[in-house]
């Protein structure tokens, strides 16, 4: 009877993200977008869609990892949600991946011109990469959950 529903898992992930460093994530994602555009400009291959997708992905990664990096900070609910996230990194990584896909879809649809299904496939691909990276990096942070108890 220790099982929780998918809705509760998403709620716990959202509660863990409540104290995420959103300003740092926005600055990091924006800086990556500008750097990708600058690199494209220097190499004479500017790709706005790729740069924005990279910035969105980095934005959600910084927010996700920053949220679980300090499990002892925040109120009691946030601390418990962060500890749950560190104990269940793959379930926690689903929310940042979903956020990435949702934010990236309109960029792909409007700017890339691949159509509804092509844009959805690209957005899901970016979400899958964020899921993998966030899951692995959160998995490596599990020692913080043990030391926080």
N, C-alpha and C positions, 0 to 999 in steps of 0.2 A: 504494500500500500504506500510505498514511497514514490510512486510515479506521479508526475505532474503533467497537466495537459499542455498541448502545444501553445495555447493561448497564454498560460502561465509562464512558459519558457520565454515567449516573446516579451511579456511584461517584465520579467526579471532582466532580460537583456536591455530593455528600454530603461529600466531603473538604474542599471549599471552605467548606461550612457548618459544619465542625467547630469553627472558631474564631469563630463568629458571636457577637455580643454578646447572648446570650440573656436576661440580666437586663434590659438596656435594652429589648429587644424586648417582654418581658413587662410591664414598667412602661408602655411606650408603648401597647401594646395594651389594657392594663387602664385606663389613663387615658382612652383614646379611648372605651372602652365606657362608663365612668362619665360622660364628657362627653356622649355621645350620649343616655344615659338622662336626664341632667340637662336637656338641651335638650328632650327629649321631655316631661319632666315640666313644664317651663316653658310649653311650647306645648300642653299637655293632650293629647298624642298619644304616649304611652310605648309603644315597640315593642322589647321585650327581644330578640327574634330578630334584628332589624336591628342593634341595638347590639352584640350578641355577634358577629355576622358581620363588622361593621366592625372590631371589636377584633381578631378572628382575622386578618383580612386585613392590618391594620397590623402585627400581631405578625410575620407571615411576611415582610412587606416590610422591616421594620427589620432582621430577622435576615439576610435575603439581601443587602441593600445594605451592612450593616455588615460582613458577611463578606468582600466583595470590595473594600471601601473602602481597606483597607491591605494591598496584595498583598505587601509586603516583610516582614510579620510572620508568626511561626509557624515550624514546622519546615519542612524542605525539601519534603516531600510536600504540606503545606498551601499553601506558597507556589506550587508548580507547579500545584496544582489551582485556586488563585485566579487565576493568570495564564491558565490554560486557560479559566476562567469569563469572564474579561474579554475574551478573544479570541472566545468563542462565547456571547454574551449570551443568545441565544434558546434555546439548548440548556440553558444554566444555569437559565434562568427556569422551565423545566418542573418542576423539583423544588419550588421554593417554591409554585408554582401547585398542584401535587399535594398538598402538605402542607396548603394552605388548604382544598382541596376535602375532604380526609379529615377535617380537624378541624371543618369547618363542617357536614358531612353529619349527624352525630348531633344537632347543635343544631337544624337544620332539621327533622329527622325527629321529634324528641321534643317540641319546643316550638311548632313552627309548624302541625303537623297537616295538611300538604299530601300526606301519603302517601309511599310509597317513591320513586315516580318524580318527583313534584313536588319532593321534598326533594333528590333527586339532581340535578335540573335547576338548582335554586337554588345548590347547592354547586358544581356545575360552572361556573355563571355567575360566582360569586365567584372561583373558581380562574382563569377566563379573564381576569378583570380584573386579578388579581395578576400573571398571566403577561405581560400587555401592559405594565403599569406597571413591573414588575421588568425586563423586557426592554429597554424604552426607557431607564430610568435606568442600567442596567448598560452599555448601548450608549454613553451619554454619558460613562461612566467609562473608556472604552477607552484614553484617554491615559495612565492610570495604569499600564496593562500595558506600554506603550511605554517609559515612564520607569523602570519597574522592571527592565528587562533590563540 
